[in-house]
Structure formats: structure tokens, C-alpha cells
Amino acid sequence: MVEKGKSFSRTPFGSALVGGLVVAVLGWVAIAAGLVHGSSNEDTLPAPLTPAPINAKATSKGDTVAQIYKADSAGVAFIEAERPARPTSPLDFFGLPRGGGTATGSGFVIDTDGHILTNNHVVARAQTIRVKLGSSNTSYDAHVVGTDPATDLALLKIDAPSSDLDPLALGDSSSVQVGDPVVAIGNPFGLDQTATTGIVSALQRQIQAPNGFSISNVIQTDASINPGNSGGPLINSSGQVIGITSQIETGGSGGSVGIGFAIPSNTARQVVSQLEQSGKVEHAFLGITGTTITPDVANALNLPVNSGVLVEQAVNGGPADAAGIRGGSTAATIQGTSLRLGGDIIIEIDGRKINSMDQVVNIVNAAKPGDTLDVTVRRSGDTKTLTVTLSNRPSSASGQSLGR
């Protein structure tokens, strides 16, 4: 079984991609079992890049799929995460336990100390975690060094001899181009050591993390990604990991339809560095919800600009609210989409023209708590520049109206 999120969609007035399917397999235990659920009670998204101590060698540029598989497959992990059943509720039929089961997913070795990178949703709520490497039948107990629900990443550690560890190299995801060939290695449907191939089919996507915030700069691929691939490596032609497979769009089929999403390696590198140091990751928080303004939106709402972001809400007590940014006060429904009108229109941040809410999210995700942003807004015919000091993001978007 797998957990399904909402299908990816865009409304005429929306800006962010939503949903996706987290790709972990869940087995049944005893009489009943539950679906894999991402945590919504922990910290949240990426800051600037700081190198992590990744000790690995890459293969020569332009290797064939067979050469890449031979060089990298031994470093790919098969992960089994045992989850306890949740307490029963008087409303549960037959009083069956809820949420128990074994989630299986993928991961990969990143150094000779036994660190393994995977998705947070693979190991969330796990009571015990077991790891097998490559084609070996040896199983290791793993403990969680730290998790980051905001980027859906988790760092594990196993006590394995260095001779059993074959680290994979993290590449530079900023150098990836649409059309680049890629190889995914993982354990779809529990079929370990499976390789699939494809290309990078799009860049700069956004997907929703388990805690409701957005993950930026995501790599889209048509390499076949299925339940059980979660946390596995997406590898370039040099044998370097440029992404961590995390979600798929199913089109209602429940399986791969050629649209998969991988968290970029540069995000992973920064997250790993913080997880190794403190077991958690701090992310910046602006505290708004907003809608991308297009010419059609501007015309429908009679706005004074043809591009920018309409602020629907400034989260009460959040950084934007404290700086004086105003949200909307009038509820409206246009073409089936609910909006709050009358708020500020963001047209620039730090002198950069703003054309979409995605752009605002990317800017905040690239910043650190304590950083300041000069936000230029249009309000009642006037232009104002307000300085916002970003804070630490809440543990989840729940109750924050998805404030960014």
C-alpha cells in the first residue's frame, strides 16, 4: 500500500504545485496495517549551501548504464522501517490497531562512517529500522541521526565495517540540464537492486513536504519511479547522485506514469551537514500566503499591476506581519477559487522583480532565520519597501495557513 497525496494541479489563481505520491511500500502486519504517514510535528526547508563531509568517488564521465549500475549499486540500501500500531479508538470498527506495518524504501551510503541518506517519510514513526546494502543479505540495525520533514530527508547510521560500505558521490544539482540522462536505483515494490533509466525532464519544480511546506528546485524525471524507490539515488552519467527520489505523479493509476520528482543533491548536502551537527535543520519563515498575479488575474481583479504576488494572509505575529505587510480582508470566489482580496501586492524582493509565488518561496527557502529581506509592495496606489527579518519556520504548515 502507498500513501496518496493530491494530484498535482494548478488553478488560474494558484501558484504552487501540490501533493504528489510518496513512494514507500507498506506491508500488512497481523490483521491490519495502516498507510505511511509523513510527520507534521517537526522542523522545516533549505538554507544556503555548506559542504557536507561526503567521502566517495565518482565514476568517469559518460559511463554506460551497466557501468553506472556496477559502480553504484553496492552503495544503494534496502530499508525496512517497522512502525508500531497506533492506539485504537472507540470509533474504529472491530477495534483493530491502526497505522502499524513495515514500510520499505531505499537509501544510499554517503560516507565510510556508515551514514545513509533516505526520505523522512520512509522512516517516520519507525520503532526499528533495518538496512541491507547492495546485493548483500547482511542486515544492519540503523538509528536515526536526524530528520528534516521540510525537505523529506533523513540521515541514518549503521555500524558496518568500512569494507561493506561503498559511498556514492553527491554531484552538483545546479549543473543539471533538461535532457541529461539519469539512472535511478532502488527497491520498487520491494524488488531490490532495480535500475531504471530516463532523462531530466524538467527543473525548478516545487513539491509539498510531509509537513505541508514547499520543497524548491526539485528535479523532474521520466525514469520509472514506483513505491519503494523513496530515498534512492537519481544518478547522472558520471555516476554521481544529483537527486533523491521522493514523489511521483500517478495520474490516478497508482504507479509510475513517467513523472517522478527528486530532491536536489545540493539541498541534500546542506541538510546532511546540519543533521550531522545537530540532528535537525533550521529553515527561514516569511509568514504569508499569496497568489501569483498573471495578466488574466490582474484583469479579473482590476489590479494596478500585471505581475507580482497578491498577499492573501500575513500570519499573525509572523515576520511579514511584524514588518507591516498586510493580507487581504475581503473574501471572494472567482472561477471556483477562493481568495482574500485587498492585501499588499509584492512586486520586488531585495530589488529583484517578483513574478510568482514560487519565486517568493524559492527566495525564502534559500535564506536563513535571522536574514533580512527588503520587500517592496504596492498598497492603495503607493509603493512601499518594508524590511522583514525572517524567523525560524514552525514545525508544520498546519495552523499557519501554509505561511511561507
N, C-alpha and C positions, 0 to 999 in steps of 0.2 A: 504494500500500500504506500501511497505517497501523499504528501500534503499539497493541495492545490491552492494557489492564490488566485486573485482575479486575473482575467486575461489582460494583456497589455492593451491600453486604449488611449485615445486622445479625443477630448471633446473640443468643439470650436473655441472654448474659452479656457481649456486646461493646458498645462504645460509639461507636467512630469509624467514619465512612464510609471505605471503602477503594476504591482502584482508580480507574476512570474511563478514558476513552479520550482520549489526547492527539490533538488534531485537526490534524495536519500531513500533507500528502500527500508520498509518497516515490516518485520515478520510478526506473526501471531505467537503469543505465549499463553499457555494453559487454555482457558476457554475464550478469553477475549483479549484484544490489544487495541491500542489507540494509534492515532496518526502522529507523525513527527511534528512537534510544535517548536517554532523559534522562540527564544526568550524575549520578553519585553520588559525586563526589570534590571537591565544593566546599562553600562555606559555606552557612548556613541561616537563619528566619521573622520576621514583622514586629514592630517596636517602636513607641514612641509616634509620633504624627503630627507631622511637621515640614514646613512648606510647601516645595514644590519650585518653582523659577522657571519655571512654565508660562505662556507668553505666548500667549494665544489668546482669541478672542471667542466667546461662545455666541450661539445664535440666540434669538429671542424665545420666551417660554414658550407652549406649546401649538401648536407648528408641526405641520403635516401630515407624513406620511412623505415625500412628494415634496419638501417644503421642507427637511426634515432631510437628505435624500439630496443635494439640490442644494448645501446649505451645507457638508456634511461629507465627501462622498465624495472630494473632491480631496485631503483630508488622509490618506486611507487608503492604506497601502503594500502592494504585492505584493512578497513577499520570496522569493528563491531562495537556498538555502544548499547549497553543494557540499561534500559530505563525501568524504574520501579512503577508499579501501578499506582495511579492516584487514588486517594480515598473515595469510596463510593458515596453517592448522595442518595437521600431518600427518594429522589425523583428518578434515579437510574432504574431502568427496567431490570428485573431479576437480581438487582444488587451486584452486578458484575463489576470487576475492577476496571478503571479507566486509564488509558494512556500508557500501559505497560507494554514492553516489547523490546525487540532488538533492532536498532537502526543500523544499517550497513552503508558505508560510504567509502570514499577514497581520501588519500592524502599523499604527501611525499616528503622524503627526508631532505633537510636543508643544511645539515652540518654533521660532523663526526662525533658530536656530543649526544646525538640521539634525539634531536628536536625534529618534530614532524608538523607540517602545516596542513590544516584542513579547514573545512567550513564549520562555523559555530553551530549551525543547525544539525550537523551530523552528531555532535557530542553534547548538545544542550540537555540538561537534566540527567545526564548519564550517571548511573551508580557505579558501573565498572566499564572500562574501555580496554579492548584487546586489539592488538595490531600484528599483522603479518606483513613481511616485506618481500617484494618481488614474487618469485615462484616458490619461496621457502614455505614449509609447513610449520616452522617455528613461530609460536605465538608469544607476544610480549605484553605484559601489563603496562598500560600507559597512564600517566597522570596529567592533568590539565595545568599547564604553566599559566595560561591566561586566555581570556576570550574577549572578543570585541563584536558584540551583536550589530553595531553600527556598520561594520564592513563585512559582517558574516564570516569572520575569520577566527580560528582558534589555534593555539600553539600547544602541542603535546610534547611529552618527553618519555622516552623508553630507555631502559637500562640494557643496552645491547652492545656487544663487542664491536669495536670500530671495524673489524673485518666484515661484519654483517651490514654495515652502513654504506650506502652509495648515494651521497648527496647529489641533488640536482642543482644546477646553477640558475639563479634568478637573472633574467635578462632585463633589458631596458624597455618597458612597455611604451614609453613615449616615442620610440623609434618605429613602432609597428605601423604598417600601412595597410589600407584596404587592398585585398588581393594577395597578401602574404600567405604562403602555405603554412598550415598548422597541423599538429598531431595531438590528439587527446588520448591519454592512457588512464584507465580506471577500471571500475568494477560494476558496470551497468547490470542491474537486476541480479547482482551477486556473482556475475560471470567475471572472475578476476583476470587481471592482466589483459584486458581488451584494449586494442588500439583502433581508433577511428581517425579519419583524415578529412580535411576540408581547407577552407581559406578564412581569413579575417574578412567578414562580410560587412562590417560597419564598426565605427569607432564613436567615442564620446556618448555612449548610451548612458541612461540612468535606470537603475532598478531599485526596488524597495527592499531595504534590510529587514530582518526579523523584528526589529523594534520600531519600524514604521518610518524611519528617516531614509533619505536617498543615498545611494552609493553612486559616486560620479565616475566618469571616464571609463565606463565598463566596455569591454571588448565583446562584440557580437561575432559569432562564428556559425558556419553551417556544418562544421564537424558534428557528427552524430553524438549527442549528449542525452543520456537517459537516467532514470532513477538509479542511484548507486554510483554515478560519476561525481557526485558532490565532493568538492575538496581536492579533486585530482588535478594534475597539471595540464595546461594547454601549452604546447611546446612549439618553438619556431624551428626553422630549417637548420639552425646551428645547435640544436639540442638544448636550448635554454628555455626555461619556464617564463612565458610572458603573461600568463593569466592562470587563475584558479577557478575551475569550472564551478558554477554555483546555481544557476537557474536556467530553465528552459521555457519557451513558449510552446504550448501544446496544441493550440487551435482546437481544443476540446477532445483531442484523440487520446490523451493520457500518455503519449510518448513523444519522441522527437519528431519535429516537422521541419528540421533544418534551421532552427533559430535557437541558439544557445548563448549564454552570457557568462563571461569570465571576469572576475575581479582582477584588475591590472596588477602586474608584478611590482610596480613602483609603489602602489598603495600597500601591498603585502609587505614590502621591505620596510616601510615606515612603521607599520603596525607591529611587525615582528620585533623591531628594535624596542618599542615601548613595552610590549608584553614580556620580553626577556628582562627588562629592568624593573617593572612594577606589577606585571600581571594584568594591567588594564591600559586603556587608551583614552586620552582626553581629546575631545573634539569641540570645535567652536560652535557657538549658537548665536544666531541673529534674532530669532523670535518673531517671524512674520509668516503669514500665509499670503499668497499672491497669485495673480492670474496674468499670463502673458498677454500683452496688448498687440494685436495684429491690426492691419487697416480695417478688416471687417468688424472686429471688436470695437475699435475706435469709432467707426461709423454707427454701429448699433447703439453704443452708449453715449454718443455725442461727446467724445473726449477731445481734449485740446492737442493731443499728440497721437501719432500713428504707430508708435512703438514704445516699449518700456514695460514696467510691471505695475499693475494695479494692486495696491496693498489692501487686502480684504480684512486682515486682522493683525494687529500688533499685540502679541501675547502679553497679558497683563503682568507688569513687573519685569518683563524681559528687556534685553539690551535695546532693541528698537524702540520700545515704549519709553524707556528711560531717556533716550536721546530725543524724544519728541516726535517720532514718526507716528502718524495716525492711520488707523484702519478705517474701514467703511462703517457706516451707521444705518444704511438702508438696505434691507433685504430685497432681492429681486430674482426672478426666474426668467431666463432668456434662452429660448430654444431648448428647454428642458434642463438647463444648467443653473444651479443656484449660485448667486453671487451676493457679495456685500459691496454696495456702491458708496462713493463719497470719500474714499480714503485717498491717501497720497499716491502719486504716481512716481515710481523710481525711474529716473532717466539716466543716471550715472552713478558709478561707484568708483571712488579714487580716480576720477577723471576718465574712466572707461565707459563708453556708451553701453547701456543695457537694453537688450532686445528681447530677453526671455527670462522666465523664472528659472529655467535650467541654468542659465548663466549666473544668476544670483546664488543658486545652490552650489555651483562649482567654486565660486569665489569664496564662499563661507567654508566649504569643505577644505580648501587649500590653506586656510588661516588657522591660527592657534587661539585658544582662550587668552584674553588679555590684549589681543591685537585690536587696532582701531581701523575703522573704515569711514571714509567721508562719503556719505550718501546724499546725492542731490535729488530732490523731489520737486514735482510741480504740485502746487496746492492753491486752489482758488485763484488761478491766473498768475500766481507768484512762483518764483524759483528759489528754493532754499537748500543750503548744504548743511547737513547735520552730521556730527561726529558720533559714531556708535562704537562703544567698547564691547567687544564680543565676550561672552561668558562661556562657562562650561555647559555643554548640552545636557539636558535632562536624560534620564536613563531610557525613556521611551517617548514616542510622539503622542502616546495616549494622554489625553487631558491637556495637551499642548496645541491642539488643533493643527498638528503637523507643522508647528512653527519651525522655520529653518534657521 
